[in-house]
Amino acid sequence: MSKKIKWGILSTANIGVKKVIPAMQKGIYSEVVAIASRNHENAKRVAGELNIPTAYGSYKDLLADESIDAIYNPLPNHLHVPLTIECMEAGKHVLCEKPIALNTEELQRLIAVREQHKVKVGEAFMVHTHPQWITAKQLINQGEIGDLKSIHGFFSYFNNDAKNIRNIAEYGGGALFDIGCYPIHTSRFIFGEEPTGVISLIDYDPDLKVDRLTSAILKFPSGQASFTAATQLQRYQTMQFFGTKKSMEIEVPFNAPDDQPCRILLNDGDIMKPYTAVTTIETCDQYTVQGDAFSLAILEDNEVPVPLEDSMGNTAVIEAIFKSARTGQWERPTF
Ligand SMILES: NC(=O)c1ccc[n+]([C@@H]2O[C@H](COP(=O)([O-])OP(=O)(O)OC[C@H]3O[C@@H](n4cnc5c(N)ncnc54)[C@H](OP(=O)(O)O)[C@@H]3O)[C@@H](O)[C@H]2O)c1
């Protein structure tokens, strides 16, 4: 049997319990050995349900467990940086949920601590390692759609529950941090460039004080990207790529199904058809792929899929989008 990285899970967060832990347990290089919760009973219950050997009643106890190599951090957004720093100081590698930080200053701190403790840290953009995104990038780089000039993205769902972490401003809530980060990450990934300017429009919920409808245009050296992220609209997601010869759409770009193949749709100009050709991607669980890619980077001492330097680019764009909405002007992402 191949060597596996021993993972500890920080909290009983929904995304961990429902998706990431079961997916990592299916991995070749990942083994989930412990979970911690602020409430010991919750930790024990989830450990029982998911067959995790050890349950801790505090995050500190998890970090003190010397048998653990790496931590998965799916805490609310405002706790990503402080707890990721505590993990690094305990000598653990960290895969931290998006958005890993709320501003570029926090990212500088993460980079400094990572350098000091010589551990691996990455942002959990599971899309980055999904074969449908790797294939889309390959097709575009090979010139399948001609010269890529324009990207359009849309990501929405409806959730106005004031108790949800996404709707608590001090927790780093709002549409841009929660889902706007995905079209930004994937536009930067596909162009392979950083935007030089952004302009945006934001509608804040008057009671919750978080952004609920955010649109932005990103100016890249090779073209333009625009997207809308919304937390109080019907559920929808798409990413579309427009080239000089064809257009391309990733059908389910972010919440890719784990029980059926994904599709990349191509259209060579027949506007009466949704697509004129399809590239089908073999069924996979993107969270298994993500966990194994991170574990393998540790085992082989390679770069993790989304290192902090990449996160810095994304966070700078988010910062510039918030600023542009305030100033009403183009802003340059800086870091
Ligand atoms: N990559 C993806 O596909 C994806 C999908 C959804 C969410 N996410 C990210 O994952 C993170 C968690 O999202 P989620 O929806 O799973 O959150 P959630 O269910 O609300 O879980 C957050 C967990 O954090 C712990 N926690 C510690 N301090 C807390 C506090 N002050 N308030 C609330 N919870 C606290 C709690 O666990 P204990 O009580 O056990 O300590 C709680 O269960 C977010 O950063 C989100 O952006 C990523």
Ligand as a Chemical Component Dictionary entry (heavy atoms), coordinates in Angstrom:
data_LIG
# 
_chem_comp.id                   LIG 
_chem_comp.type                 NON-POLYMER 
_chem_comp.pdbx_formal_charge   0 
_chem_comp.three_letter_code    LIG 
# 
loop_
_chem_comp_atom.comp_id 
_chem_comp_atom.atom_id 
_chem_comp_atom.alt_atom_id 
_chem_comp_atom.type_symbol 
_chem_comp_atom.charge 
_chem_comp_atom.model_Cartn_x 
_chem_comp_atom.model_Cartn_y 
_chem_comp_atom.model_Cartn_z 
_chem_comp_atom.pdbx_ordinal 
LIG N1  N1  N 0  -14.950 24.336 -1.372 1  
LIG C1  C1  C 0  -16.259 24.230 -1.300 2  
LIG O1  O1  O 0  -16.906 23.576 -2.119 3  
LIG C2  C2  C 0  -16.975 24.886 -0.155 4  
LIG C3  C3  C 0  -18.354 24.676 -0.002 5  
LIG C4  C4  C 0  -18.980 25.226 1.115  6  
LIG C5  C5  C 0  -18.244 25.966 2.026  7  
LIG N2  N2  N 1  -16.922 26.166 1.830  8  
LIG C6  C6  C 0  -16.131 26.956 2.811  9  
LIG O2  O2  O 0  -16.019 26.158 3.973  10 
LIG C7  C7  C 0  -16.091 26.964 5.139  11 
LIG C8  C8  C 0  -17.191 26.420 6.050  12 
LIG O3  O3  O 0  -18.434 26.514 5.409  13 
LIG P1  P1  P 0  -19.699 25.659 5.965  14 
LIG O4  O4  O 0  -20.888 26.079 5.240  15 
LIG O5  O5  O -1 -19.350 24.212 5.976  16 
LIG O6  O6  O 0  -19.773 26.222 7.470  17 
LIG P2  P2  P 0  -20.534 25.696 8.748  18 
LIG O7  O7  O 0  -21.334 24.469 8.442  19 
LIG O8  O8  O 0  -21.244 26.860 9.353  20 
LIG O9  O9  O 0  -19.345 25.217 9.684  21 
LIG C9  C9  C 0  -18.397 26.056 10.262 22 
LIG C10 C10 C 0  -17.852 25.335 11.481 23 
LIG O10 O10 O 0  -16.874 26.155 12.097 24 
LIG C11 C11 C 0  -16.868 25.910 13.497 25 
LIG N3  N3  N 0  -16.868 27.224 14.160 26 
LIG C12 C12 C 0  -15.868 27.709 14.939 27 
LIG N4  N4  N 0  -16.144 28.931 15.379 28 
LIG C13 C13 C 0  -17.358 29.245 14.878 29 
LIG C14 C14 C 0  -18.192 30.388 14.999 30 
LIG N5  N5  N 0  -17.824 31.472 15.708 31 
LIG N6  N6  N 0  -19.381 30.377 14.365 32 
LIG C15 C15 C 0  -19.762 29.326 13.626 33 
LIG N7  N7  N 0  -19.011 28.211 13.471 34 
LIG C16 C16 C 0  -17.820 28.165 14.103 35 
LIG C17 C17 C 0  -18.080 25.068 13.832 36 
LIG O11 O11 O 0  -17.629 23.748 14.085 37 
LIG P3  P3  P 0  -17.521 23.074 15.546 38 
LIG O12 O12 O 0  -18.779 23.484 16.268 39 
LIG O13 O13 O 0  -17.466 21.634 15.242 40 
LIG O14 O14 O 0  -16.283 23.581 16.201 41 
LIG C18 C18 C 0  -18.903 25.050 12.551 42 
LIG O15 O15 O 0  -19.525 23.817 12.344 43 
LIG C19 C19 C 0  -16.276 28.391 4.652  44 
LIG O16 O16 O 0  -15.048 29.037 4.630  45 
LIG C20 C20 C 0  -16.808 28.237 3.230  46 
LIG O17 O17 O 0  -16.412 29.310 2.400  47 
LIG C21 C21 C 0  -16.289 25.630 0.760  48 
# 
loop_
_chem_comp_bond.comp_id 
_chem_comp_bond.atom_id_1 
_chem_comp_bond.atom_id_2 
_chem_comp_bond.value_order 
_chem_comp_bond.pdbx_ordinal 
LIG N1  C1  SING 1  
LIG C1  O1  DOUB 2  
LIG C1  C2  SING 3  
LIG C2  C3  SING 4  
LIG C2  C21 DOUB 5  
LIG C3  C4  DOUB 6  
LIG C4  C5  SING 7  
LIG C5  N2  DOUB 8  
LIG N2  C6  SING 9  
LIG N2  C21 SING 10 
LIG C6  O2  SING 11 
LIG C6  C20 SING 12 
LIG O2  C7  SING 13 
LIG C7  C8  SING 14 
LIG C7  C19 SING 15 
LIG C8  O3  SING 16 
LIG O3  P1  SING 17 
LIG P1  O4  DOUB 18 
LIG P1  O5  SING 19 
LIG P1  O6  SING 20 
LIG O6  P2  SING 21 
LIG P2  O7  DOUB 22 
LIG P2  O8  SING 23 
LIG P2  O9  SING 24 
LIG O9  C9  SING 25 
LIG C9  C10 SING 26 
LIG C10 O10 SING 27 
LIG C10 C18 SING 28 
LIG O10 C11 SING 29 
LIG C11 N3  SING 30 
LIG C11 C17 SING 31 
LIG N3  C12 SING 32 
LIG N3  C16 SING 33 
LIG C12 N4  DOUB 34 
LIG N4  C13 SING 35 
LIG C13 C14 SING 36 
LIG C13 C16 DOUB 37 
LIG C14 N5  SING 38 
LIG C14 N6  DOUB 39 
LIG N6  C15 SING 40 
LIG C15 N7  DOUB 41 
LIG N7  C16 SING 42 
LIG C17 O11 SING 43 
LIG C17 C18 SING 44 
LIG O11 P3  SING 45 
LIG P3  O12 DOUB 46 
LIG P3  O13 SING 47 
LIG P3  O14 SING 48 
LIG C18 O15 SING 49 
LIG C19 O16 SING 50 
LIG C19 C20 SING 51 
LIG C20 O17 SING 52 
# 
